[in-house]
């Protein structure tokens, strides 16, 4: 198996059939689950565990749109440089600054309405980003899609911070 898509006998595409992925995952897990190898040799148990682990990781990657997009970019030679490449377009950075200010104000004023508005804005930004990434991947513009994936990673991380702020205000 060359990649996660091959593992589940699916085309390497951003647009996937979730039900087909679920069925392929269940079928593969049924064949490689370590419980099926309880009476097997240690070597066979180890191989089964490796296959089950690989199936779990592949499934998690393909099930999540962000992880699936990043994986497709990497399959096509795009190094996302997540740890080292922090350059972003100026418009995106300005948007981040506005969101950050809004979060800081909502936090200091304990303003859940402002947090809800910020959360809605993030959800819309996510929706638009995923749609744009899908479009770019369909057009085989993997480098450009990779740039949008990195932006979406920032949006997701910021969304986690907004969710944590909600939890803190409710506590």
QUIGIWO-V640201 format. One line per field, one symbol per residue. ss: DSSP state (A for helix, B for strand, O for the rest). Layout:
# QUIGIWO-V640201
ss=???
This chain:
# QUIGIWO-V640201
ss=OOOAAAAOOOOOOOOOOAAAAAAAAAAAAAAAOAAAAOOOOAAAAAAAAAAAAAAAAAAAAAAOAAAAAAAAAAAOOOOOOOOOOOOOOAAAAAAAAAAAAAAAAAAAAOOAAAAAAAAAAAAAAAAAAAAAAAAAAAOOOAAAAAAAAAAAAAAAAAAAAAAAAAAAAAO
